[in-house]
Amino acid sequence: MDISVIIPVFNEEENLKLLYKRMTDTLKKIGKSYELVFVNDCSKDSSLAILKDFAAQDKCVKVVSFEKNCGQHAAIVA
């Protein structure tokens, strides 16, 4: 793996599709192997379902999901 991008997520359902598209478009242009690691910090909206859909369709996407809100720092460290 050349590039790992860690993305903390908390109630971001409205932004995730655009973020995913922009990130994958940019990383593909770089031409290196990559992974997107989304860390769901106990979102109450449909963020987790959207992330699981990304992971099901794209082997470069990984999802970590917290059962309780731990904060952005913990999400990045995880």
Protein Blocks (a to p, Z undefined) as FASTA:
>chain_A
ZZdcddddehillmmmmmmmmmmmmmmmnopacddddddehiablmlmmmmmmmmmomkb
ccdddfbdebjklmmmZZ
